[in-house]
Amino acid sequence: MKAVIDRFEGDFAVVLFGDEEIKLNIPRKLLPKGSREGSWLKVTFELDPEGEKKQREKIEDLLKKLKDKNK
């Protein structure tokens, strides 16, 4: 997916995603160095099954601790 930096507003960049120009405010510090108005960005998202598994285990552990604490 491609996105373009439309403008900066304070510490945020207004970024337009895809052909539909879906607008998102992105913190400047998350953008590549040298980004400016009109810069095009390549954007990818990918699932992280291992990260999801670890997070689920962490939540299950916390729930178990809460249940055990309330006994």
N, C-alpha and C positions, 0 to 999 in steps of 0.2 A: 504494500500500500504506500502511496505517496501522500505527503502533506506539505503545506507551505506555511511559512511564518507570515501572517498577515500584518501584525503590528505588535508592539510591546506596550504594555500598560503596567507601569511600576515594575514589580518583580516577576511579572508574568508575561508570557508570550501568548497571543491569540493565534492558534494554529488551526488551519482548515484542512480537514482530512477527506481524501477521496474526491470523486467527481461530484458528490453531493455537497461538498464543502461543509462537513459537519464541524462545528466550532467547539474547540476545547481550549481552556486556559491551562497552560503548562508552566510550572515554575522555571524561570530562566536557568537556574542552576542545573536543571536536568538536560538542557540542550547542549549539543556539541559546541566546543570552543569555536568562536568565529561566526556563530549564527547571527543573522541579521534579518531585518524585514526583507521579504522576498526570497529568502533561502528555502530551497526544497530539501525535504527530509525523506529518507527511506525508513518506513516504519514496519516492524514485524511484531507479531504476537505469537507466542507458542505456549502450548500447555506444558506444565511441569508436573508429571504424575508423581515423581519421587517427592517433590516439595509438598504436593497435596497430601500424600500419604503421611509424611512427617507431621504436617499440621493437624491432620485428623487424629494421629496418635497422641499428640500433645494435648488436644482438646479432650480426648477420652480420658487421659491421665488426670487432667484437672477436674473433670466431672467425677471421676472415681474418688479423688481426694476429698472433694466437697461432700459426696455421699457418705464416705467413711467418717468424716468430721462430724456430721450431723447424727451419727448413731448414738 
